Amino acid sequence: MSAIFPKSTDLYVRIGGAVAVLAILGGVGSFAYLSHPKVLETGYSPVQPVPYSHKLHAGNLGMDCRYCHSTVERAAFAAIPPAETCMNCHHKVKEKNPILQPVRDSFEKGVAMKWVKVHRLPDYVYFNHQAHVGAGVSCVSCHGRVDQMIEVKQVAPLSMAWCLECHRNPAANLRPAHLVTRLDWKPEGDPAEIGRRIIEEKHIKPPTNCSGCHR
């Protein structure tokens, strides 16, 4: 009695099985990579109601971050500027530009602009800008060179592991507090050595326990 399937069928089945296993492993690996915070979160750059160039304002014009984010040194949150702040300049600068009409409408009607937040943390995470800025953590450490960004995007994962990495070894991310908004500042010498001196002077000891960020 002859076999129902030719002898070559066994080889095809083995090859097919190997291909299926590799496809499954590849799919699992791709999902693990793409879902990692470093990949999933970084690069986020939402469309804003009005195109605002940080490169123009903070970079070319040299505006200090604190002019718009005025509470960053004295509160947990870095304030989003109201239309009034924008109009301090734009009542004379490009006062007829149609792109800025939503800003003018917001100012005249007293209705806040609906800016889309770029750097978002979960509700169960507590982050205090004042504490970090006061310690000497520059905007660059978390937000990157926003003075070179036409459209702000998230450059760091802002994950728990990423935060803990800095809390366990903060020296490289510290600078004199008056230089935190000097985004183009370059230290003379080893930045970690400068950071270690600041840690000693200010007795900085970032929390690494759960209650430090989850309250």
C-alpha distance (Angstrom), angle and dihedral (degrees) to the residues before:
residue distance angle dihedral
M1 . . .
S2 3.80 . .
A3 3.81 121.5 .
I4 3.80 117.0 -96.4
F5 3.84 92.3 -134.5
P6 3.81 126.8 40.0
K7 3.81 118.6 -110.8
S8 3.80 90.6 -108.2
T9 3.82 90.0 66.6
D10 3.80 91.6 78.0
L11 3.80 90.6 56.4
Y12 3.79 92.1 49.4
V13 3.81 90.9 49.7
R14 3.80 91.2 51.8
I15 3.79 92.5 48.5
G16 3.80 91.4 46.4
G17 3.80 91.0 50.3
A18 3.80 92.1 49.9
V19 3.81 91.2 49.5
A20 3.81 91.0 49.5
V21 3.82 92.0 50.4
L22 3.81 91.7 48.6
A23 3.81 90.7 48.4
I24 3.80 91.4 51.9
L25 3.81 92.8 47.5
G26 3.79 90.2 46.8
G27 3.79 91.3 50.7
V28 3.81 92.6 49.0
G29 3.80 91.1 47.1
S30 3.80 92.7 48.6
F31 3.80 91.8 48.9
A32 3.81 91.6 49.2
Y33 3.80 91.3 50.1
L34 3.79 97.5 43.9
S35 3.81 93.4 45.4
H36 3.80 93.9 51.4
P37 3.84 111.6 111.7
K38 3.80 91.9 -121.6
V39 3.79 88.9 61.3
L40 3.79 102.6 27.1
E41 3.80 98.1 49.6
T42 3.79 106.4 28.9
G43 3.77 117.5 87.6
Y44 3.81 94.5 33.4
S45 3.80 108.2 150.5
P46 3.82 114.3 162.9
V47 3.79 125.2 -160.0
Q48 3.81 110.3 -101.3
P49 3.84 126.7 -147.4
V50 3.81 88.4 -115.2
P51 3.82 123.5 24.3
Y52 3.80 106.4 -114.6
S53 3.79 120.8 -174.5
H54 3.79 115.1 -150.2
K55 3.81 86.6 -175.6
L56 3.80 89.8 62.4
H57 3.81 98.3 41.1
A58 3.83 104.0 33.3
G59 3.79 96.4 24.9
N60 3.80 112.3 34.5
L61 3.81 97.0 24.9
G62 3.81 94.6 36.1
M63 3.81 96.4 -133.2
D64 3.79 112.4 173.2
C65 3.81 115.0 -116.9
R66 3.80 89.8 -125.4
Y67 3.78 93.7 63.5
C68 3.81 89.6 73.4
H69 3.81 100.9 19.7
S70 3.77 91.6 48.7
T71 3.82 100.3 164.7
V72 3.79 98.3 52.1
E73 3.83 92.7 105.0
R74 3.80 97.4 44.8
A75 3.79 108.7 30.6
A76 3.78 141.8 44.8
F77 3.79 91.8 -111.8
A78 3.79 129.0 57.2
A79 3.80 102.5 -130.1
I80 3.78 121.1 -121.7
P81 3.81 106.3 -130.4
P82 3.81 118.1 -110.3
A83 3.80 119.8 -128.3
E84 3.79 88.2 -100.2
T85 3.81 89.3 68.5
C86 3.79 90.9 52.5
M87 3.79 91.8 46.7
N88 3.81 92.0 54.7
C89 3.79 84.3 80.7
H90 3.78 104.3 17.1
H91 3.79 96.4 59.4
K92 3.82 82.2 78.3
V93 3.80 104.1 16.7
K94 3.81 114.0 73.8
E95 3.80 88.5 -21.5
K96 3.81 91.1 165.0
N97 3.79 98.6 43.4
P98 3.84 108.0 126.9
I99 3.80 91.4 -148.0
L100 3.80 88.6 67.1
Q101 3.80 94.6 50.3
P102 3.84 92.9 104.2
V103 3.80 88.6 56.2
R104 3.80 92.1 50.1
D105 3.81 90.3 47.2
S106 3.80 90.8 50.0
F107 3.80 91.2 51.2
E108 3.79 95.2 46.2
K109 3.82 96.0 44.4
G110 3.80 96.9 38.3
V111 3.81 91.4 -126.7
A112 3.80 116.1 138.1
M113 3.78 120.2 -115.5
K114 3.80 112.6 -109.8
W115 3.79 99.0 -128.1
V116 3.82 114.8 178.2
K117 3.79 113.5 -122.9
V118 3.79 113.2 -123.3
H119 3.80 103.3 -173.2
R120 3.78 106.2 52.6
L121 3.79 127.9 176.5
P122 3.82 125.6 -169.1
D123 3.80 115.9 -95.2
Y124 3.80 90.6 -112.4
V125 3.81 92.6 60.6
Y126 3.81 120.2 87.8
F127 3.80 116.4 -154.4
N128 3.79 124.5 174.8
H129 3.81 117.3 -159.0
Q130 3.80 92.4 -170.1
A131 3.80 92.9 58.3
H132 3.78 93.6 49.3
V133 3.81 97.2 43.1
G134 3.80 90.6 46.1
A135 3.79 90.6 52.4
G136 3.80 90.7 52.2
V137 3.80 103.2 -100.6
S138 3.79 106.8 151.1
C139 3.79 125.1 -138.0
V140 3.82 85.7 -116.4
S141 3.80 93.1 66.1
C142 3.82 92.8 65.2
H143 3.80 105.6 16.6
G144 3.79 103.1 32.8
R145 3.80 124.9 -140.6
V146 3.78 96.9 -27.6
D147 3.79 87.8 166.4
Q148 3.81 85.9 71.9
M149 3.81 96.2 46.3
I150 3.78 121.9 96.7
E151 3.80 87.5 -171.7
V152 3.79 115.5 25.8
K153 3.77 114.7 -123.2
Q154 3.77 133.8 178.8
V155 3.80 109.7 -100.1
A156 3.81 100.6 173.6
P157 3.83 127.7 57.4
L158 3.85 93.4 -129.4
S159 3.80 87.0 -151.8
M160 3.79 124.7 152.1
A161 3.81 91.2 -107.5
W162 3.79 90.6 51.1
C163 3.82 92.3 50.3
L164 3.80 93.0 45.9
E165 3.79 91.0 51.0
C166 3.80 88.6 61.6
H167 3.81 95.2 40.2
R168 3.81 90.0 54.8
N169 3.79 93.4 47.9
P170 3.82 110.1 16.2
A171 3.80 99.6 155.1
A172 3.81 97.0 96.7
N173 3.82 91.1 53.6
L174 3.80 97.7 51.0
R175 3.79 128.7 94.5
P176 3.82 135.6 159.1
A177 3.81 106.5 -60.1
H178 3.82 93.9 -122.0
L179 3.81 88.8 61.6
V180 3.80 99.5 52.8
T181 3.81 92.4 104.6
R182 3.80 94.5 42.3
L183 3.77 92.3 99.5
D184 3.79 94.6 -179.9
W185 3.82 94.3 50.9
K186 3.79 116.1 132.4
P187 3.80 119.2 -166.2
E188 3.76 121.9 -127.7
G189 3.76 102.7 -124.7
D190 3.78 131.8 -8.3
P191 3.86 110.2 -9.2
A192 3.81 90.2 -153.1
E193 3.80 90.6 57.3
I194 3.81 90.4 51.7
G195 3.80 88.3 48.8
R196 3.80 92.4 50.3
R197 3.81 90.6 54.6
I198 3.81 90.3 50.3
I199 3.81 90.9 49.2
E200 3.80 90.2 52.7
E201 3.80 94.4 45.2
K202 3.81 95.5 47.0
H203 3.81 96.9 32.7
I204 3.79 89.9 -126.0
K205 3.78 115.4 -172.9
P206 3.83 111.7 164.1
P207 3.81 114.0 -151.5
T208 3.77 118.7 -108.7
N209 3.81 96.7 178.7
C210 3.81 122.1 99.2
S211 3.81 95.7 -107.3
G212 3.80 90.7 60.1
C213 3.79 91.3 76.9
H214 3.81 105.1 8.1
R215 3.80 109.7 65.6
